[in-house]
Amino acid sequence: MAAMSANAGGERALRIGLISVSAIADDPRVRRQGDLFWERGWSVVAVGLSGARSKSPEWLCLEVPATDEDMAGTTVDSVHEPREHASNPVSPIRPEKSAPQLSLALRMWRTLPAPLRSTLRSPARSVLRLADIASVYLREKRATASYWRLNDRYALIYRLAKDQTADIWLANDWSALPIVQQLAAGQGVPYAYDTHELAIDEYAQRWRWRLIHRPVIAAVERMGIAGAATTSCVSQGIADRLQQVYGLPEKPLLIRNMPHYQAFPHRPCGEAIEVLYHGVVYEGRGLEACIDSVALWRPEFRLTIRGPAPADYLAALRTRIEAAGLGDRVVLAPPVPMIDLVNEAARFDIGLFALPGHSQQNVHVLPNKFFEYTMAGLALCVSDLPEMTALLQQHDLGRLIPEVTPQAIAAAINGFDRPAIDTCKGHALEAAKVLNWEAEADRFFAAIEQAVITARIAPRPAAQ
């Protein structure tokens, strides 16, 4: 349905601005947000990265150039890594005011093990970066200045977006929060925050991430949530954790990552039983253990791994498959456009996700793929993590993996026979009738609409 330029009373249609450090057309959650408001008569503008594989939505998408890492869909350190020539709309730390930070940074540098110091590219740059981190530890509000130095695309997105106006700006993930704060303050409108991850624990298994990124993320998120008209997230565990960490008076709104409802026919297993992992193909997602486990699977099972991946990581997986003699049982398939993901998944029998529970982020994960597998009518085989476990057991969707080892994954897969798979596939098709975006959309729309109405009645003061 096309967006209306004015409502029945002749007034201007409301407008929402979406900011995300992602390729908008390929980002399932952001795309659903834009479609929701467009279909309900709002004007929509989104600003993100280039490189989407999917067809553009009907509403306006503006793009800044993406890097090769973005194209691969990986954001572990690459997206939030300091860059040599980062553009910065915020004044940097002035040398005459940075003595405490530099002093602390030098102490931090000296405490690093000598082998680690020797691996860093430039001691001078590293000390300056540590000074930036130290400034956040010493004074939380320095996080905003540090944020703009993390990634030159933040400033590019802001500059592209500031020529647009909106009645409310929506930040998708912590990396968009300072951008929407500046946009909202400059235009005298509210902003909202929707987090797709538990940002302060997203890569907590990495010491470098904990040292460099976590203090900035925590400060940015704390200040951003404090001024947001509404905050939402993807799982109940993340909502509970955010309330606990930031002392929020109420829990963020739970809006799960569910696709639009599609009706698929029940498709019984064939001679070969096809197992699918789809999503970002990158380290930390248990893919190595999944590949190693295939040698222990019964011969009728085959594995397909599909999704965007860095070339070097894909080559490492291919080498692993060949070394194990699994070339005829494991396929590394190219990614498909996001809008075709569920349709392509429906060709398979089992949806696999063996995620290690090595951080609070992973413990509380409730990803797109869980609901996409369900919508496609697959049996599920997923890690025994609270959010996924509760839904899998509630709807009897499949089997749980107790630990991410080849043996445990193989035991879970081998625990299926064809009748059990077909039964779980039928349960998935039934569960999809309630586990869909249509079940979440009204609450999300109402929260954003109410934020705009409230701001018009009692305008919020500009951010300091």
N, C-alpha and C positions, 0 to 999 in steps of 0.2 A: 504494500500500500504506500503510495507516495506521500511524502510529508506535506502538510498544509502550510501555506505561507502565512495564514492568519486563521484564528479560530472563528467560531460562528458570530461572535460579537465584533469582528473586525480588528481585534487586537493582534499584535505580532505574536507569532508562535514562539514558545519558549525554546531556548537553545542550550544544549549541553556540549561541553568541550571535553574530549577524552585525551589524556596524555599517557603514553606507554612507550618504554624503551624496548620496543619490539616491532616486528612487521605486522601492522594492524590487521591486514586481511587474513593473515595466517594465525593470529592469536585468537583462539576459540572464545575466551571469556570476553575480551574487549569487543570482538565482533558481535557477540550476542548482546552486549550492552548497547552498542550503537544501533543494531537492528531493532531492539526493544523500543527505544525512544523514537526512532524514525517511524516505526509502524504506529506509534501512538500520537503522531502529529507534531513531534518536536523537530526542530532543525538540529543537525548533528555535524560536528567537526571533530576529527581526530588527527593527532599529530604523533608520528612515530618514525620507524626506520623503513628504509627501502628493502627490496629483496623478497617480497612475498611471492609465493607460488600460486596462491589462490586468486580467483577472480575478485576484483575490487567490489566492495559493497556499493549500494546506491548512494549513500551519503558521502560527504566530503572527507577524503583522507589526504593529509599532507605528509611528505616524507623527507627525512634527511638521509644522507648516504650511510649505509651499513658497512661494517667490516666483514672480512671473510669469516671471522668467528661468529658474528651475528647470523650470517647466511647459513652456517652450520647448525645454528640453534644452541650454541653453548655460551653460558654466561658465568662460568665458575669464577675465573679471575679476569677474563679478557674484557668483559664489558665494564667492570669496575676497577680497571687497572689505571694508575696514573699515566698520563701521556706527556710527551716532551713539549708539545705546543698546545696544550689545552686552552681553549677560549674560556674566559672567566668574566661574567657580568658582575661579579662581586669583588670588591677590593681584596687583594691578597693580604696576608699577614705582613705588616711593615717591620723591617729589620730592627728598628729602634725599639719595638714593642715585643720582640720575640725572644729576648734573652732567657726568660724562664723556660720557654719551650725548647730552645736550643740546648740549654744546660741539661734538661731532662732527656732530650734526644741523645746527647752524647753519652749520658750514663746508660741509656738503653742500648746504644751501639756497643759500648764496651762490655756489656754483659752477654752479648751474643757469642756463641762458640766461634772460635777462630775459623774452623772450616766453613761455617755458615757465612761469616763476614767475607771470606775469600770468594764465595760463589755469587755474591751480590755484584751487580754490574758496575756500580760506581759508588765508592764510599761517600763521596760528597753528596751525591743525589740521595743516597740512602739516609744519610743523617738529616738532610733537609726534609725528606719524607717522614722520618721519625719525628722531626720537630712539628710537622703538621699533625701527626697523630697525637703527640704530646699536648698540643694546644687543645685538642678535643678532650683529653683526659682532665686538663686543668680548668677548662671552661667550656661547658657543653655548647654554648651558642657559637663557638668557633666551628662547629660541625658544618654549618651552612657554607662557610668559606671553603672548608676542606672539601665538601661535596663537589663544588664546581670544578675543582682541580682533578677529580677522579677520572673524568671522562669528557672529552671535548664535545661529544654528541649532546650532552645535557644542555649546554649553552646554545647549540644549533637548534635543538627542539624548542627551547624557550623563545629564541629570536623568531622562529617561524610562527609560533603560536601567538605571540604578543600582538600580531596584526589582526587576530581574530577576536571576536567578542563572544561571551556566553553568559547565560544566567547562572550557571554553576559549572565549575571545572572539576573533573574527576581524575584523581591520580591512581593509576594502576601500578601497584607495588611502590615500595619505599623510594625507588630510584626516580619516580616522577613527583614525589611530594614537594621538594623545594620549588620545582617548576610551577606547579599549580598554586602554591602559596604566593609566589610573586605575581602570577597572572591574576589571581583572585584579589589580592591587595590592590593592584593597580587599577582594577576595574570595579572595585567595591562590591564584589559578589561573593557568595560562599563557595567553599570547595569541599569535596568529599574524598574519602580514601578507601580504596578497595585493595586488599593485599591477597595475592595468590599464593604466598608462601609465609612461613614463620621466619621473617627476614633476619632476625638477630641470631638464628640458629641454622640458617640455610646451608652453610658449608662449615659447620662447627668442627668437623673432623679434621680440618686443615689448620695447622697452627698459624700459617702465614695469614690466612683469612681472618682468624680470630684477632691477630695482632693489628693488622692494617685496616680491615674493613669494619669489623664489628663495632668498635667505639663510634665510628661515624654513623653507621646505620642506626644504632640504638638512639643516638642523640637526634638524628634527623627524624626518625619515626616518632620519638617521644614528643618533640615539638610539633610535628605535623598532626598527630592525632589530637593533641591538645586544642588545635584550632579548627579541626574538621567538623563540618556540620553533621556528618554521619560517617561511620566507619564500618566496613564489612569485610568478611573473610570467608575462606572456603571450607573450613571444618570446625567442629565444635571444640576440638582440642586446641586449635590455634586461637579461637575466641577466648577460651579459658586462660591460655597462656598470656595473651596480650593484656587481658584485664589484670592478671596477677603482676606482670612485669611493670606495667605503667600505672597501676593503681587506678584503673578506670572506674567511674561510678556505676557503669553498666557494661555488659558484654557487647562486643561488636555484633553486628547483624550477620547471621549465618546465611550465606548464599552459595550453595554448592555448585561444583563445576560440571553441570549436566548439559548434554546436548539437547537440541530440539527433538521432540518425539517423532520417530519414524516407525512405521509398522513393517516388520519383516516376517516372511513365512518361516516356519520351523524347518530347518534343514538337517536331517539326520546325518550322522557320520558316514563317510565312505570307507573305502578300503584303507587309505592312508588317513591318519588323524593329524590335522594341521594345527600347530601351535603358533601363536602370534605374539610377538612383542612389538608394539608400535609406540613411538615417542622419540624424544631426543636420544640419540645414540652417543653415550659419553660415559666416561669412567664414573664410578660411584653408584651405578644403577644395577649392579649385580649381573651384568651381561657376560662377564668372563666366567662366572660360576654357572650361568645358564648354559653357555656353550660347552663347558667341560662336563656338565651333567648329561648331555645328550648321548654320550657313549654308554651311559647306564640306563637309558630309556629302552622300553620295549621297541622292537623294530618297526612297528606300525606308526610310531610318532615321528614327526618332522617339525623342525623349528624355522620360522622366518622372523628375522629382525629387520624392522623397517623404520626408517626415520632419518632426519638430517644428522650429519656427523662430520667432524673434522677429518680431513683426508688421512692424516697420520694415525688417528685412532682407528679409523675404518681399516687401514692397512694392517694394523696390529691385530685386529680381530680376525681378519682374513688369514693372516699367518697362523694364528692360533687354531683356526678351523682346519687348515690344511695339515698342520703338524699333528693334530689329533685324528686325521683320516676321516673327517666328518663332512667332506665337501658335498656328498650326496644327500646329507640329512639336515644341513644348516644353510639357509639362504640369507645373504645380506641384500635386502631389497632397497631400491631408492625410495625416497619419501614421495608421498602423494599430496596434492593440495589439501589443506585442512577441511575444506567443504566436502571432500570425497572420502574422508577418513573412515566414517562409520560404514558407508557402502562397501568400501574395500575390505574392512574387517569382517563383514558378514560372510565372506568366502571361507572363513576359518572355523575351527571347532573349539579351541581353548584360547583364552586371553591370559598371557603370562606377565607377571610383574613381581620379580624377586628383589625387592629393595632392602638393603641393609638398614637396620634400625639404629644407626650409629649417631644420631642427633635427635634433638627434640623436633626439628623440622620433619625428619623422616618418620618419627613415631606418630606424628599427627597428620601425616599425609593423607589426602583424599583426592587423588588426581583425576584429571579429565579421562584418562584411559580406563579407569575403573568403570565409569558410566558409559563410555563409548563401547567397551566390550559388552556391557550389559545391553545397551541399545541395539547392538548388532546381533544379539541372540547367541552369545558365546557362553560356554562354561568358563568359570574363572579359576585361576590358580595364582594366588597372590600371597605376599608376605603376611605373617600373623602380626599385624600392627593394628592398634585399637580401632581406628576409624573404619578401615577396610574390613576388618574382622566382623565388626558389629553388623554392617550391612550385608556382608556375604552370608552370615549365619541367619540373619533375619529373613532373607529371601531364598536361602538354600541354593546359592549360586555356584558352589564348587568346593575346592579344597584349599587349605592353608599351608604355607611353607613355614615351618617353625624357625629355621635359621637359613641364612644364605650360604649354603655349601652345595657342591655338586651332588652329594649324597642325599641331602634333604630335599633338594629340588626334584631329583629323580624319583625319590620315594613318593612325593606328592603327585607327580605326573603319572607314574606307574599305578597309583592308587585309583586312577580312572579306568573303567572299561567303557565300551561303547554305550550300553544302556544307561550308565550313570551320566555320561556326557550328554546324551540326548535328553535325559531328565533335567539336568541343570540348564541346558539350552532353552528348554521350555519354560523353566522358572525365570530365566533372564528376560524372555519376551514378555512375561507377565509383569515382572518388576519394572521394566522399562515404561510401563503405563503410568507409574507414579514417580519414577526416578528420571525426571526430564525437566528441561528448562522452563516449560510452561508451569510447573509446580513451584518454581522459585521466582519467576519474573515479576509477579504482582507485588510481592513484598519489596523487591529491590526498587521497582518503579515508584512505589508509594513513599519509600524513604527519601529518594532523591527529590521527588515532587514536593514533599513536605518541607525539605530543607530550603527550597526556593521560596515557597510560600512564607515560611517563617522569616527568612531574610528580608522579604519585601515588607512585612509587617513591622519588624524591628531590625533595621539594618545593622550589620555587625561592624564594629570599628575596624579600620585598616590595620593589618599586622604591622608590628613594630620592626 
